[in-house]
Amino acid sequence: MSKLFAAVDWNDEAFTKAPQSVLSQLPSECPVHAGDGGAFHVTSRAAVDAVLKDPATFSSHGAISLGAADPLIPLEVDPPHHHRYRVLLDPIFAPRKVAEMEGSVTALVNDLIDDFIDTGSTELVQSFTEPLPSTVFLNLLGLPLDNVAEFLRLKDGIIRPPGTTDDELAAARVAAGMDIYTMFEGVIAQRSASPQDDLVSHFLSAEVEGEKLTREEILGICFLFLLAGLDTVAGQLSVSFAYLLEHPEARRTLAQHPESIPAAVEEFLRWETIVSGIARKTVVDTDLFGVAIPAGSPVHVMIGAANVDETEFSDAMTVDLYRNPNRHLAFGGGIHRCLGSHLARLELRVALREFHRRIPEYRVADNDAVSWILNSPLRSAARLPISF
Ligand code: HEM
């Protein structure tokens, strides 16, 4: 059992690139595992569902360390307060609202492609997968687009901090977190003085249950948006392209049958599961599938393993671009299920559709290679050099 867990090594490039065969053994071998240092690992679909649906026992409050001085809102807020924020935020990211963005996202995707299509080659992370979600996000928040580079720097300070030891990484995250607060404090001050048609202005005037949000609450929401909205879509797009570079037949399916793209996006979300694990902490002593877990224990919910659990997915180790049904957990589950899933799906769908319409054939550039980001909470390709 422990041997299997020892193989889960996000510092190892071969594992990070293709973790599925190791992860797929975990649900049947050890659905709930007492690991080193008092942490528990939850791997089977049934056990993961049980944890995510029981926030009273498995809390996210204080379970996540991403450099924020205050709890991330709504991710680290437990019920009943959590509901207050989702009532405010859900309508902004509802399917109908997101569908209205399809035209602008399509135009943006095509602008990005225009910048490199005549050159016959590009490095896709820099030219496509990173700028797309950052620009969508800056538009949403109403921030100037020439801030993209600064945003990427701030976000990288949290997601990919410099340093090697846990202490160094934590200190770097806190420093980057302070910079992010300072930046958003400036935006909040500007919008308080002159409101505009954007999200920060909306947060400043919004009322939930008759109360306005405090400045700290708005900061907590913006901080999480920065982390949740930029790297996730960029990472998911990058791993989808990494897969397509290795599987020409899948690439041709997307190019020749664009109607396959919505289901393919779901299968890439399942198969690649870029947020491989999510964090919880037990509030009380509990028992999960026969394993006693004391109060205060860190619980690592391995949605990447649950997404290749054969009890939920037939032929779980086969990538089926037309898989249906596909009840994957790439966006989590329960009350904290991803707020931005509809926006993420729109960006992924439009990006893959427009890219394959305009560049149906492409390959890894000669004398170059795809590389991966290691030791990160998100699976993501570091470089995708292609020629076409
Ligand atoms: C492919 C892209 C994305 C993936 C794979 C993803 C994944 C996830 C996952 C797994 C969770 C649950 C975390 C937990 O329970 O601890 C989550 C929550 C969340 N996500 Fe996403 N996400 C993506 C895109 C986005 C985008 C574009 C936004 C934009 C706002 C966003 C905003 C959030 C927020 C605010 C939460 C917390 C919800 C709550 O606590 O109620 N995500 N996401």
Boltz pocket constraint, residues with backbone or C-beta under 6 A from the ligand:
constraints:
  - pocket:
      binder: B
      contacts: [[A, 60], [A, 73], [A, 74], [A, 75], [A, 76], [A, 86], [A, 224], [A, 225], [A, 228], [A, 229], [A, 230], [A, 232], [A, 233], [A, 236], [A, 274], [A, 275], [A, 278], [A, 279], [A, 329], [A, 330], [A, 331], [A, 332], [A, 333], [A, 335], [A, 336], [A, 337], [A, 338], [A, 339], [A, 340], [A, 341], [A, 343], [A, 344]]
      max_distance: 6.0
